[in-house]
């Protein structure tokens, strides 16, 4: 067990997923089926592009490890392989943990606890050139553990003690001041103003609104097509309706499942200092998460960390 502090992001019916308090995670910031339907979690120790030793978010015994062929990466340090790791769940014989994007340092038969080292992340052709290394996790039926579809649904640990923190200032998407955290040729990491965030214990995320309800927004806007909403289930109305970022409509809700809502993005675009960008990627965290700004071209922007730049939604 690693000494660093973990907290639960999923805890239900014998299913427990725990991550470092310093990590980001996402349900919907990916173009692949499991993420676009709320059936997988990507866990990021950080959002840089460097591979890193990764700690297990789950406990169980290693049942199977398979080296897979992956699409050839379109960036210089990417691989054309991936690894599939299956772990038993000690609380349920009916499900397995499915982990990908980690070159394992463990072997079949090893007993793993939350916080144990699993191996080092890898990037391959399943990643866009701006995608940060991460651990991909799914909860799978034991008789259907491997294929891309068929994962089991889950709920996040939005607690009863939730005090929904309100940042009262209205969101103005015509000129959004962002503080630059770090700049890479492929992408920029930045933080939005505090009032752009919403809190549902124990998670922060970017605030969005539908049906006059503030909730968390997850996904890649608009480059991953479908956005994910996360809300307190007890407050939800099942009337399909528009989704807003500030006063700007960004899509229409088309599906609700538990605490997740799914919607297709409108034809919207973001500009950074009046230059159109590909989009922004959003994450959830135990703190105010960073956002990822994705330009159309590498090395398009050069900013000093902690400088203030401006986003605009059009």
C-alpha positions in Angstrom: 0.0 0.0 0.0 1.4 3.4 -1.0 1.6 6.0 1.8 -0.2 8.8 -0.3 -3.8 9.6 0.6 -6.6 8.1 -1.4 -10.3 8.8 -1.4 -13.2 6.9 -2.9 -14.8 8.0 -6.1 -17.0 4.9 -6.5 -18.3 2.9 -3.5 -21.4 0.8 -4.1 -22.6 -2.9 -3.9 -19.1 -4.3 -3.3 -17.5 -2.0 -5.9 -14.9 0.4 -4.6 -12.6 2.6 -6.7 -10.1 5.0 -4.9 -7.7 7.5 -6.3 -5.0 9.9 -5.0 -6.4 13.2 -3.8 -4.0 14.9 -6.2 -5.4 13.1 -9.3 -7.8 14.3 -11.9 -10.3 11.8 -13.4 -12.9 11.8 -16.1 -16.0 9.8 -17.2 -16.6 11.5 -20.6 -13.3 13.1 -21.8 -12.7 10.5 -24.5 -14.3 9.6 -27.9 -14.7 5.9 -27.2 -17.9 4.1 -26.5 -17.5 3.3 -22.8 -16.7 6.9 -22.0 -19.4 8.4 -24.2 -22.0 6.2 -22.3 -20.7 6.7 -18.7 -19.2 3.1 -18.4 -15.5 3.8 -17.8 -13.2 6.0 -15.7 -9.9 7.5 -16.8 -7.6 8.3 -13.9 -4.8 10.8 -14.4 -2.0 11.1 -11.8 -1.3 14.4 -13.5 -2.2 16.0 -16.9 1.3 16.3 -18.4 2.3 14.2 -21.4 5.0 12.3 -19.6 4.4 8.6 -18.7 4.4 7.8 -15.0 4.4 4.9 -12.6 0.7 4.4 -11.7 -1.0 3.2 -8.5 -3.9 0.8 -8.5 -7.3 2.3 -7.8 -8.8 -1.1 -6.9 -8.0 -4.2 -4.9 -8.0 -7.8 -6.3 -5.9 -10.6 -7.7 -4.4 -10.4 -11.1 -6.3 -12.9 -13.3 -5.1 -12.2 -16.8 -2.6 -10.0 -18.6 -2.6 -9.7 -22.3 -0.4 -7.7 -24.7 -2.5 -6.2 -27.5 -1.9 -4.5 -30.8 -2.9 -0.9 -30.9 -3.2 1.6 -33.8 0.1 3.2 -34.7 0.5 6.5 -32.8 0.6 9.7 -34.8 3.1 11.3 -32.4 6.7 10.6 -32.0 6.8 8.9 -28.6 3.7 6.8 -29.0 3.6 3.0 -29.2 1.6 0.5 -31.3 0.8 -1.8 -28.4 -1.4 -1.8 -25.3 -2.0 -4.1 -22.3 -5.1 -5.5 -20.9 -5.1 -6.3 -17.1 -8.0 -8.1 -15.5 -8.3 -8.3 -11.7 -10.8 -10.2 -9.6 -13.0 -8.2 -7.2 -12.7 -9.6 -3.7 -16.2 -8.4 -2.8 -18.0 -10.0 -5.8 -17.3 -13.1 -7.9 -19.6 -11.7 -10.6 -17.4 -8.9 -11.8 -13.8 -8.1 -12.8 -11.8 -4.9 -13.0 -10.5 -4.2 -16.6 -7.5 -1.9 -16.8 -5.7 -0.6 -19.9 -2.9 1.8 -20.9 -0.5 0.5 -18.3 2.7 -1.6 -19.0 2.4 -4.0 -16.1 5.1 -4.5 -13.5 2.8 -7.1 -11.9 2.1 -10.7 -12.9 -0.8 -13.1 -12.9 -1.6 -14.3 -9.4 -0.4 -11.2 -7.6 -2.7 -9.8 -4.9 -3.1 -6.1 -5.4 -4.4 -3.5 -2.9 -5.4 0.1 -3.5 -2.2 2.1 -3.8 0.1 -0.7 -5.0 2.2 -0.1 -8.1 0.7 -1.6 -11.3 3.3 -0.4 -13.8 4.0 2.6 -16.0 1.5 4.3 -18.3 1.9 4.2 -22.0 0.5 6.3 -24.9 -0.4 4.7 -28.2 -2.6 5.2 -31.3 -5.8 5.1 -29.1 -4.6 8.5 -27.8 -4.8 11.9 -29.5 -1.5 13.7 -29.6 -2.8 15.9 -26.7 -4.1 13.0 -24.6 -2.4 12.7 -21.2 -1.2 9.3 -19.9 -3.8 7.7 -17.7 -5.3 4.4 -16.4 -8.5 3.3 -18.1 -10.8 1.4 -15.7 -14.1 -0.5 -16.4 -16.3 -2.8 -14.2 -17.0 -5.9 -16.3 -19.2 -8.9 -15.9 -17.0 -12.0 -15.4 -18.4 -13.6 -18.6 -17.8 -10.5 -20.7 -14.6 -9.0 -19.5 -12.7 -8.0 -22.6 -14.7 -6.4 -25.5 -15.1 -2.7 -26.0 -18.8 -2.6 -25.1 -20.7 -4.2 -22.3 -19.3 -2.6 -19.2 -21.4 -2.3 -16.0 -22.8 1.1 -14.9 -21.8 2.7 -11.6 -22.5 5.7 -9.5 -20.0 8.2 -8.1 -19.7 8.8 -4.4 -21.7 12.0 -4.2 -22.3 12.1 -0.4 -25.4 12.8 1.6 -23.3 15.3 3.6 -23.0 17.3 0.3 -22.9 21.0 0.8 -23.2 22.3 -2.7 -20.7 25.1 -2.7 -22.1 28.1 -4.6 -19.9 30.5 -6.4 -22.4 33.3 -6.8 -20.9 35.4 -9.6 -22.6 34.9 -13.0 -20.7 33.0 -15.7 -19.8 35.3 -18.7 -18.6 33.2 -21.6 -17.9 36.3 -23.8 -14.5 36.8 -22.1 -13.3 34.2 -19.7 -10.0 35.0 -17.9 -7.9 31.9 -17.4 -4.7 31.5 -15.5 -2.0 29.6 -17.4 -0.6 26.6 -15.4 1.7 25.1 -18.0 2.3 25.2 -21.8 3.2 22.3 -24.1 3.5 22.2 -27.9 0.4 20.0 -28.0 -1.8 21.7 -25.4 -2.1 24.2 -22.6 -3.2 23.5 -19.0 -5.1 26.3 -17.3 -7.5 27.1 -14.5 -10.8 28.8 -14.8 -12.0 31.5 -12.4 -13.4 30.0 -9.2 -17.0 30.9 -10.0 -16.9 28.6 -13.1 -16.7 25.6 -10.9 -19.4 23.6 -9.0 -18.9 21.3 -6.0 -20.8 18.1 -5.3 -19.1 16.5 -2.4 -16.3 15.3 -2.8 -15.8 16.5 -6.4 -15.3 19.8 -8.1 -15.9 20.3 -11.8 -16.9 22.9 -14.3 -20.4 24.2 -13.6 -23.1 23.8 -16.2 -26.9 24.2 -15.9 -30.0 22.5 -17.2 -33.6 22.7 -16.0 -32.4 25.5 -13.6 -30.1 22.9 -11.9 -26.4 23.5 -11.4 -24.3 20.3 -12.0 -20.9 19.2 -13.1 -19.8 19.1 -16.7 -17.4 16.5 -18.0 -16.1 15.9 -21.5 -14.2 17.4 -24.5 -16.1 20.5 -25.8 -16.9 20.2 -28.6 -14.3 17.7 -30.1 -15.7 14.6 -28.4 -19.3 15.2 -29.6 -21.1 14.0 -26.4 -21.0 15.8 -23.1 -21.6 14.2 -19.6 -23.5 15.9 -16.8 -23.1 14.7 -13.2 -25.7 15.7 -10.7 -27.4 14.8 -7.4 -29.9 12.1 -8.5 -32.5 13.1 -6.0 -32.9 16.5 -7.6 -33.2 15.4 -11.2 -36.1 15.9 -13.6 -36.5 13.5 -16.5 -37.7 16.2 -18.9 -35.2 16.5 -21.7 -34.1 20.1 -22.0 -31.2 22.4 -23.1 -27.8 22.5 -21.4 -26.1 25.8 -20.7 -22.6 27.0 -20.0 -23.3 30.4 -18.5 -26.0 31.9 -20.7 -24.7 30.0 -23.8 -26.6 26.9 -24.9 -24.2 24.1 -25.6 -26.5 21.2 -26.3 -29.7 19.3 -25.6 -29.9 16.5 -23.0 -31.0 13.2 -24.7 -30.4 10.6 -22.0 -30.4 10.3 -18.2 -29.1 7.3 -16.4 -28.8 7.5 -12.6 -26.7 10.5 -11.8 -25.3 10.9 -15.3 -26.9 12.9 -18.2 -25.7 12.8 -21.8 -26.1 15.4 -24.5 -24.7 16.2 -28.0 -22.8 19.5 -28.3 -24.2 22.2 -30.5 -22.1 23.8 -33.2 -20.0 25.8 -30.8 -16.4 26.9 -30.8 -13.9 28.3 -28.4 -11.5 31.1 -29.1 -8.3 31.8 -27.2 -7.3 35.4 -27.5 -9.5 35.6 -30.6 -7.8 32.5 -32.2 -10.1 29.6 -32.8 -9.0 26.4 -31.0 -10.0 22.8 -31.3 -11.7 22.7 -27.9 -11.3 22.3 -24.2 -11.1 19.1 -22.2 -12.6 18.9 -18.7 -12.0 16.8 -15.7 -13.2 16.2 -12.1 -11.1 16.3 -9.0 -11.0 16.7 -5.2 -9.8 20.3 -5.9 -10.5 22.9 -8.5 -9.4 20.9 -11.6 -7.3 22.2 -14.5 -8.8 22.4 -17.9 -6.9 21.4 -21.1 -6.9 23.8 -24.0 -6.3 22.2 -27.4 -5.0 24.3 -30.3 -5.4 23.3 -33.9 -1.6 23.4 -34.4 1.4 22.5 -32.2 3.4 25.3 -30.8 0.6 27.7 -31.8 0.7 29.5 -28.4 3.5 30.6 -26.1 2.4 31.9 -22.7 4.1 32.5 -19.4 2.8 30.4 -16.4 0.5 32.4 -14.1 -0.3 34.8 -16.9 -3.9 35.7 -17.6 -5.3 34.9 -21.1 -8.9 35.0 -22.4 -11.2 32.3 -23.7 -14.5 33.0 -25.5 -17.3 30.7 -26.4 -18.9 31.4 -29.7 
